[in-house]
Amino acid sequence: MKPEHNRGSGSSPAPREKAAKAMLHPKHVALGVVAVVVLLILFFAPRVNQTKPPGPPPTGTVPSPASTNTNTVATNAPVRVSPPTRPPAAPAPTGGAENLEAKEQGAAWLQKGNRALEEGRLEEALEHYRQASALLPKDEDVHYNLGIALTRLGRPDEARREYETALTLFPDYAEAHNNLGNLLLRAGQTDEAIGHFQAAVRAMPDYASAHNNLGNALRMAGQHEIALHCFEKAVELDPQYWQARFNLANEYQRLGRAEEAATQYREVARLNPRFTPALDALSGQVPPNAPPPALPPAP
Protein backbone atom coordinates (compact mmCIF):
# COMPACT_ATOMS: atom_id res chain seq x y z
CA MET A 1 0.00 0.00 0.00
CA LYS A 2 1.41 3.35 -0.96
CA PRO A 3 1.62 5.87 1.89
CA GLU A 4 -0.79 8.74 1.76
CA HIS A 5 0.64 12.10 0.83
CA ASN A 6 0.14 14.91 3.32
CA ARG A 7 -2.57 17.30 2.22
CA GLY A 8 -2.46 20.99 3.05
CA SER A 9 -5.20 22.56 5.20
CA GLY A 10 -6.35 24.69 2.25
CA SER A 11 -7.23 21.80 -0.07
CA SER A 12 -10.83 21.77 -1.22
CA PRO A 13 -13.09 18.68 -1.17
CA ALA A 14 -15.07 19.84 -4.21
CA PRO A 15 -13.01 18.07 -6.91
CA ARG A 16 -13.11 14.72 -5.02
CA GLU A 17 -16.90 14.94 -4.65
CA LYS A 18 -17.23 15.62 -8.36
CA ALA A 19 -15.14 12.60 -9.27
CA ALA A 20 -17.21 10.37 -7.01
CA LYS A 21 -20.44 11.47 -8.68
CA ALA A 22 -18.96 10.77 -12.12
CA MET A 23 -18.37 7.09 -11.17
CA LEU A 24 -22.13 6.52 -10.85
CA HIS A 25 -22.55 6.14 -14.65
CA PRO A 26 -24.18 2.69 -15.40
CA LYS A 27 -21.29 1.54 -17.61
CA HIS A 28 -18.85 2.27 -14.83
CA VAL A 29 -20.96 0.33 -12.34
CA ALA A 30 -21.03 -2.74 -14.62
CA LEU A 31 -17.27 -2.67 -15.09
CA GLY A 32 -16.78 -2.40 -11.35
CA VAL A 33 -18.95 -5.46 -10.70
CA VAL A 34 -16.99 -7.52 -13.24
CA ALA A 35 -13.71 -6.47 -11.66
CA VAL A 36 -14.92 -7.50 -8.20
CA VAL A 37 -16.03 -10.93 -9.46
CA VAL A 38 -12.64 -11.55 -11.11
CA LEU A 39 -10.81 -10.59 -7.94
CA LEU A 40 -12.98 -12.96 -5.85
CA ILE A 41 -12.29 -15.85 -8.26
CA LEU A 42 -8.55 -15.23 -8.10
CA PHE A 43 -8.58 -14.93 -4.32
CA PHE A 44 -10.38 -18.22 -3.68
CA ALA A 45 -8.70 -20.25 -6.43
CA PRO A 46 -6.36 -23.07 -5.16
CA ARG A 47 -2.71 -22.14 -4.99
CA VAL A 48 0.23 -24.30 -6.09
CA ASN A 49 2.83 -24.64 -3.35
CA GLN A 50 6.18 -23.60 -4.84
CA THR A 51 8.11 -24.06 -1.62
CA LYS A 52 11.12 -26.34 -2.08
CA PRO A 53 11.15 -29.17 0.46
CA PRO A 54 14.00 -28.90 2.93
CA GLY A 55 17.03 -31.02 2.23
CA PRO A 56 18.56 -33.43 4.73
CA PRO A 57 20.49 -31.96 7.64
CA PRO A 58 24.27 -32.12 7.32
CA THR A 59 25.65 -35.29 8.81
CA GLY A 60 29.16 -34.11 9.13
CA THR A 61 30.76 -33.79 12.37
CA VAL A 62 30.02 -30.84 14.65
CA PRO A 63 32.83 -28.38 14.42
CA SER A 64 34.04 -28.90 18.02
CA PRO A 65 37.89 -29.47 18.37
CA ALA A 66 37.70 -31.42 21.63
CA SER A 67 35.17 -33.91 20.39
CA THR A 68 35.14 -34.41 16.67
CA ASN A 69 38.46 -33.66 15.11
CA THR A 70 41.08 -34.71 17.60
CA ASN A 71 44.29 -35.21 15.68
CA THR A 72 46.48 -37.45 17.78
CA VAL A 73 50.06 -36.42 17.39
CA ALA A 74 52.73 -39.10 17.55
CA THR A 75 55.62 -36.85 18.44
CA ASN A 76 58.16 -36.82 21.21
CA ALA A 77 55.97 -34.23 22.94
CA PRO A 78 52.44 -34.49 24.39
CA VAL A 79 49.32 -34.66 22.29
CA ARG A 80 48.12 -31.57 20.47
CA VAL A 81 44.48 -31.00 19.55
CA SER A 82 43.78 -29.20 16.28
CA PRO A 83 40.55 -27.56 15.03
CA PRO A 84 38.64 -29.06 12.14
CA THR A 85 40.07 -28.15 8.76
CA ARG A 86 38.52 -30.54 6.27
CA PRO A 87 36.16 -28.90 3.75
CA PRO A 88 32.55 -30.12 4.01
CA ALA A 89 31.51 -32.88 1.66
CA ALA A 90 28.99 -32.16 -1.09
CA PRO A 91 25.38 -32.86 -0.01
CA ALA A 92 23.99 -36.18 -1.18
CA PRO A 93 20.52 -36.49 -2.76
CA THR A 94 17.73 -37.19 -0.29
CA GLY A 95 16.41 -40.29 -2.03
CA GLY A 96 12.92 -39.91 -0.64
CA ALA A 97 11.27 -39.37 2.71
CA GLU A 98 12.50 -42.67 4.16
CA ASN A 99 16.12 -41.86 3.35
CA LEU A 100 15.68 -38.35 4.74
CA GLU A 101 14.38 -39.74 8.02
CA ALA A 102 17.37 -42.10 8.26
CA LYS A 103 19.75 -39.19 7.67
CA GLU A 104 18.07 -37.14 10.38
CA GLN A 105 18.21 -40.00 12.86
CA GLY A 106 21.83 -40.75 11.98
CA ALA A 107 22.78 -37.11 12.44
CA ALA A 108 21.10 -37.12 15.86
CA TRP A 109 23.09 -40.19 16.95
CA LEU A 110 26.26 -38.57 15.65
CA GLN A 111 25.65 -35.45 17.73
CA LYS A 112 25.01 -37.57 20.84
CA GLY A 113 28.28 -39.39 20.22
CA ASN A 114 30.15 -36.11 19.86
CA ARG A 115 28.81 -34.84 23.19
CA ALA A 116 29.67 -38.10 24.95
CA LEU A 117 33.18 -38.09 23.47
CA GLU A 118 33.74 -34.51 24.57
CA GLU A 119 32.67 -35.40 28.12
CA GLY A 120 34.89 -38.48 28.25
CA ARG A 121 32.06 -41.03 28.19
CA LEU A 122 33.87 -43.20 25.68
CA GLU A 123 31.76 -46.37 25.76
CA GLU A 124 28.60 -44.33 25.41
CA ALA A 125 30.13 -42.35 22.54
CA LEU A 126 31.08 -45.59 20.82
CA GLU A 127 27.53 -46.91 21.08
CA HIS A 128 26.08 -43.69 19.67
CA TYR A 129 28.50 -43.79 16.75
CA ARG A 130 27.57 -47.43 16.09
CA GLN A 131 23.92 -46.37 15.87
CA ALA A 132 24.87 -43.56 13.49
CA SER A 133 26.93 -45.94 11.37
CA ALA A 134 24.00 -48.33 11.00
CA LEU A 135 21.91 -45.50 9.56
CA LEU A 136 24.73 -43.74 7.67
CA PRO A 137 27.09 -46.51 6.55
CA LYS A 138 28.62 -44.30 3.83
CA ASP A 139 29.27 -41.25 5.97
CA GLU A 140 33.06 -40.89 6.30
CA ASP A 141 32.76 -38.63 9.34
CA VAL A 142 30.91 -41.30 11.32
CA HIS A 143 33.72 -43.79 10.64
CA TYR A 144 36.34 -41.16 11.46
CA ASN A 145 34.74 -40.45 14.84
CA LEU A 146 34.47 -44.17 15.50
CA GLY A 147 38.22 -44.35 14.91
CA ILE A 148 38.82 -41.64 17.51
CA ALA A 149 36.59 -43.30 20.12
CA LEU A 150 38.17 -46.72 19.56
CA THR A 151 41.67 -45.25 19.77
CA ARG A 152 40.89 -43.66 23.11
CA LEU A 153 39.43 -46.95 24.32
CA GLY A 154 42.72 -48.70 23.51
CA ARG A 155 41.37 -50.69 20.55
CA PRO A 156 43.79 -49.67 17.77
CA ASP A 157 43.02 -52.52 15.36
CA GLU A 158 39.34 -51.61 15.24
CA ALA A 159 40.20 -47.91 15.04
CA ARG A 160 42.46 -48.62 12.09
CA ARG A 161 39.62 -50.34 10.21
CA GLU A 162 37.33 -47.37 10.79
CA TYR A 163 39.93 -44.90 9.51
CA GLU A 164 40.49 -47.11 6.47
CA THR A 165 36.74 -47.14 5.79
CA ALA A 166 36.62 -43.35 6.06
CA LEU A 167 39.45 -43.12 3.55
CA THR A 168 37.72 -45.52 1.17
CA LEU A 169 34.73 -43.19 1.21
CA PHE A 170 36.81 -40.02 1.01
CA PRO A 171 40.43 -40.68 -0.09
CA ASP A 172 41.57 -37.09 0.57
CA TYR A 173 40.43 -37.07 4.21
CA ALA A 174 43.61 -35.50 5.62
CA GLU A 175 42.74 -35.95 9.30
CA ALA A 176 41.96 -39.64 8.79
CA HIS A 177 45.32 -40.13 7.04
CA ASN A 178 47.03 -38.33 9.93
CA ASN A 179 45.38 -40.37 12.68
CA LEU A 180 45.84 -43.65 10.84
CA GLY A 181 49.50 -42.75 10.37
CA ASN A 182 49.83 -42.29 14.11
CA LEU A 183 48.35 -45.73 14.79
CA LEU A 184 50.73 -47.33 12.29
CA LEU A 185 53.70 -45.48 13.74
CA ARG A 186 52.89 -46.75 17.22
CA ALA A 187 52.61 -50.26 15.80
CA GLY A 188 56.11 -49.97 14.33
CA GLN A 189 54.89 -49.78 10.71
CA THR A 190 56.95 -46.72 9.94
CA ASP A 191 56.93 -46.92 6.13
CA GLU A 192 53.15 -47.22 5.98
CA ALA A 193 52.81 -44.37 8.45
CA ILE A 194 55.03 -42.15 6.29
CA GLY A 195 52.77 -42.86 3.31
CA HIS A 196 49.69 -41.71 5.18
CA PHE A 197 51.35 -38.58 6.55
CA GLN A 198 52.49 -37.73 3.03
CA ALA A 199 48.92 -38.22 1.79
CA ALA A 200 47.69 -35.91 4.55
CA VAL A 201 50.01 -33.06 3.57
CA ARG A 202 49.20 -33.55 -0.11
CA ALA A 203 45.50 -33.25 0.63
CA MET A 204 46.01 -30.31 2.98
CA PRO A 205 49.38 -28.55 2.46
CA ASP A 206 48.86 -26.18 5.41
CA TYR A 207 48.20 -29.02 7.90
CA ALA A 208 50.87 -28.32 10.51
CA SER A 209 50.22 -31.44 12.59
CA ALA A 210 50.67 -33.71 9.59
CA HIS A 211 53.98 -32.04 8.68
CA ASN A 212 55.18 -32.52 12.26
CA ASN A 213 54.09 -36.16 12.32
CA LEU A 214 55.71 -36.81 8.96
CA GLY A 215 58.93 -35.36 10.33
CA ASN A 216 58.73 -37.60 13.36
CA ALA A 217 58.18 -40.71 11.22
CA LEU A 218 61.05 -39.78 8.92
CA ARG A 219 63.29 -39.21 11.94
CA MET A 220 62.45 -42.70 13.17
CA ALA A 221 63.32 -44.03 9.72
CA GLY A 222 66.72 -42.32 9.90
CA GLN A 223 65.89 -39.64 7.31
CA HIS A 224 66.92 -36.77 9.53
CA GLU A 225 67.56 -34.14 6.89
CA ILE A 226 64.06 -34.43 5.42
CA ALA A 227 62.59 -34.66 8.92
CA LEU A 228 64.25 -31.37 9.80
CA HIS A 229 62.51 -29.65 6.88
CA CYS A 230 59.16 -31.10 7.98
CA PHE A 231 59.55 -29.70 11.49
CA GLU A 232 60.56 -26.34 10.07
CA LYS A 233 57.47 -26.33 7.86
CA ALA A 234 55.21 -27.18 10.80
CA VAL A 235 56.64 -24.27 12.83
CA GLU A 236 56.33 -21.95 9.84
CA LEU A 237 52.64 -22.85 9.47
CA ASP A 238 51.93 -22.56 13.19
CA PRO A 239 54.47 -20.56 15.23
CA GLN A 240 52.61 -21.46 18.46
CA TYR A 241 53.08 -25.19 17.81
CA TRP A 242 55.55 -25.79 20.63
CA GLN A 243 55.64 -29.58 20.12
CA ALA A 244 56.98 -29.11 16.60
CA ARG A 245 59.49 -26.57 17.92
CA PHE A 246 60.70 -29.12 20.46
CA ASN A 247 61.18 -31.71 17.72
CA LEU A 248 62.97 -29.13 15.61
CA ALA A 249 65.25 -28.25 18.50
CA ASN A 250 66.11 -31.94 19.00
CA GLU A 251 67.09 -32.23 15.34
CA TYR A 252 69.21 -29.09 15.52
CA GLN A 253 70.91 -30.49 18.60
CA ARG A 254 71.53 -33.84 16.91
CA LEU A 255 73.18 -32.03 14.00
CA GLY A 256 75.40 -30.03 16.36
CA ARG A 257 73.65 -26.74 15.64
CA ALA A 258 73.65 -25.80 19.31
CA GLU A 259 72.72 -22.13 18.99
CA GLU A 260 69.68 -22.84 16.82
CA ALA A 261 68.64 -25.65 19.16
CA ALA A 262 68.89 -23.36 22.18
CA THR A 263 66.75 -20.74 20.44
CA GLN A 264 64.00 -23.28 19.84
CA TYR A 265 64.22 -24.73 23.36
CA ARG A 266 63.83 -21.22 24.80
CA GLU A 267 60.80 -20.62 22.62
CA VAL A 268 59.27 -23.91 23.78
CA ALA A 269 59.85 -22.90 27.39
CA ARG A 270 58.18 -19.56 26.71
CA LEU A 271 55.16 -21.14 25.03
CA ASN A 272 54.79 -23.90 27.62
CA PRO A 273 56.72 -23.20 30.84
CA ARG A 274 55.47 -26.47 32.37
CA PHE A 275 57.19 -28.61 29.74
CA THR A 276 60.36 -29.47 31.64
CA PRO A 277 62.32 -31.35 28.88
CA ALA A 278 62.97 -28.04 27.12
CA LEU A 279 64.26 -26.51 30.37
CA ASP A 280 66.37 -29.59 30.99
CA ALA A 281 67.92 -29.28 27.53
CA LEU A 282 68.74 -25.62 28.14
CA SER A 283 70.37 -26.43 31.47
CA GLY A 284 72.60 -29.03 29.84
CA GLN A 285 70.97 -32.05 31.48
CA VAL A 286 70.29 -33.58 28.05
CA PRO A 287 73.58 -34.58 26.39
CA PRO A 288 74.14 -33.76 22.70
CA ASN A 289 72.61 -36.24 20.24
CA ALA A 290 70.51 -37.83 22.97
CA PRO A 291 67.52 -39.81 21.65
CA PRO A 292 64.19 -38.03 22.00
CA PRO A 293 61.68 -39.14 24.64
CA ALA A 294 59.39 -42.05 23.88
CA LEU A 295 56.09 -41.52 22.16
CA PRO A 296 53.30 -40.43 24.52
CA PRO A 297 50.29 -42.69 25.09
CA ALA A 298 47.34 -42.28 22.77
CA PRO A 299 44.73 -39.77 24.01
N, C-alpha and C positions, 0 to 999 in steps of 0.2 A: 504494500500500500504506500503510495507516495505521500509524504508529509504535506499537510496543508500549508499554504503560504499565508503569512500574516497579512491581514487586511487592515487598511487604515480606517480611522474612526469616521472619515468623511465619505466612505463608499456608499453608494445608493443602492437599495434593494430593487429599484424599478426594473433594471434590465433582466435580473434573474427571474422576476415574476413574469415578465413578458416571454421569456424563453420557455417557462413551464407551461404557460397557456398554449404556446405553439405546438407542444408535444401532444395535445389532445386531439389532433387530426386523426380520423379513422384509420388511414393507411399506417400511420405511425403506431397506433395501438396494435394493429394486426402484426406488424413486424416485431413489436416487443413481445407479444405472446409467443410467437415462433421461437424467438431467441431464448425465452425462459424454458420452453419445452426442450430445446436442444441441450441447454445447460443441465437440466435435470437428468436427461438420458445419459450424458457423459459422466455425471457425478455418481449415478448408481450403477453404471456398467462395471462388470468384474475386471479387476486389475491383474496383470501378469506380474508375478514376483520376479524381479530381475536381480535380486540379491544373490551374490555368489556364496555357496555354502562354505563354511569355514574349513580350512585344511587341517590336517592332523597337527597336534602340538609337537614341537621339536623334541626328539628323544635323545638328544645329545646330553652330554653331561652338563650339570650345573657348574657355571664358572666359579667354583670355590676352590682355592689352591690347597687347602688342608684336607679336602675330601675327595676330589675327583681327578686331580692331575698331579699327583705326587710323583715326582721323578726321583727315584732312588739313585743315589750317586755313589758309585763304587770307587771312592778315592781313598787316599790315606788321610782323610779328614772326615769329620762327621757329616751326616746326611744333610743335604740342602733341598729345600722344597721350592719349586718354581711354579709361577702362575701358568694357566693354560695358554697355549700359543697356537694350537692347531686350528686352521680355518674350518668353519662349520661345513659339514657335508651338504650336498644339494638335497632338497626335499624330495622324498619319494612319492609317487602317486598314491592316492588314498586306497584305491582298489575296492571301494564300496564301504557301506556303513559298518559291516562286520569287521573289516580290516581297520577302519578308523577307531572302532571301540577297542580293539586289541592294542593299537598304538597308544591310545590314551591310558589304558591299564598298565601297559609296559612302562610308559613314562612315569606313572605314579610309583610303581615299584622301584624304578631307578632312583627317583628322588628320595624315597625312604632309605634305600641303601646308602645313598650319599650322606644323609644325615647320620645314620648309624655309624658309618665309617669315620666321619668327622668327630663323633663322640667316643670313638674307641670301642664300640660294640661290634666287634669283628664278626662273630658268628652270626649275629642278627643281620649285619650288612651282607654277608655272604648269602644268606637265605633270601633276602630281598633281591639281590642281583640274580640269583637262580630263577626266581619268579619272573623277573624282567626278561631274562634270556629265553625262557619258554615262550614268551609272547613276542619277543623281538630277536629271533635267532640270527638275523643278519644285521644287527646293529653293532658296529665295531666298538662303540663306546661302552656298551654293556660288557663285552668281553674284556675290554681294557680294564674296567673297574673291577671285574672279577679277578683279573691278574693281580691288581694291587691288594685286594682283600686276602687272596690266597698267599701272596708273598708275606704279608704281615702276620698271617697265621702259621708261617713256617712250612708251607706246602709248595716248594718251588717247582716241582715237576708239573703239578696241576696249573700253577700260575704260568709256567712256560707255554703250556698248551693253549691257554686263553689268549696270551699275547700273540701266539702264532695264528690263532683264528682271527683276531683283530687285524693282523697284517694281511691275511688272505682276503679279507673284506676290503681293506684299505691299505694297499702296499706302501703308501707314502706317509703312514702314521708315524711321525718322528718320535713322539713320546713312547709309543709301543716298542719301536726299535731300541730306544735308549734303555728302557726298563728290562727288555729281554736281554740286551747286551750285558746289563749288570748281573742278571741271573747266571748267564753263561760264564761270565768272568769269575764269579764266586765258585762255580763248578769246575774251574780250571780249564774251560774251553776258550782259551784266549783268542785263537784265530777266528772262531765263529763270532765271538764278542766284538772283535775289531770290525768285522763285516757289518754288524748291525749298527755300531756307532758311526761307521762311515755312511751307511744308508740314512741315518738320522740327520747328519750334517748336510747331506745332499738334499734331503727333503726340506730342511730348514737351516739355511746357512748361518743364521744369527742365533742358533740354539747354543748358548754358552755351556750349559751342562753337558751336552753331547760332546762338544769339543774337549772339555775337561776329561770326560770319561774315556774318550778315544785316546787322549794323551796318556792316561793312566794304563790303559790296556797295552799301548805301544811300549811304554816303559817296562811293563812286565814281560813283554816279548823281546826286550833288549834293544828296541829301536829308539834310543834316547834322543837322538837329534830331532827326529820327527815329533816325538812326544813333547819336546821343549816348545816347538812351534805351536802345537795344539794348546798347551797351557797359556802361551802368550796370547793366542787368539781368544781364548776364553776370558782372560783378564781384559783384553781390549774391548770385547763385547759387553762385559759387565765388570766395571772397576771395583764394585763392592763385593765381588765374589771372592771372599777371603780363602775359601778352600782351594780354588784354583791358584791363587797367589802362593799358598803354602806349597802346593805341588811344584809350582814354578821355582820357588826358592830352593826346594830340594834338588831340582835338576841343575840349577846354577851352582849349588854347592858341590854336587857330584862332579861337575865339569871344572871345579877349581875357580869359579868366578865369584870369589868370596864377597866382594863389594856389592855386586848385584844381588846376591843371595841375602845379604844383610838388609838391603833396602826392602826387599820383599817381606822378610821376616818382620821387620819393624812395621810395615803396613798391615800385615796380618794382626800383629799385636794391637795396633790402633783400632782396627775394625772389630776385633773380638778379643778384648783384654783377658777373657777367661780361658782362652785356648793356650795352655801352658807350653806345648811343644815348640811354638814359635819363640817364646821367651827363653826356653831352654837352649834353643839353637843360638840365640843371640848371646847368651851367657857362656857359650862354649862347652855346654854339657853334651852336645851332640857332636861326635867327631866327624871330620870331613869324610864324605863318601859313605856315610852310614846309611843302611837300608831304611826306607820309610816305614812308618808304623804299619801294622796289619790292617786289612780292610775292616771297617766297622760292621757291626751286625746289621742285617736288613731292618728297615723301620717297621 
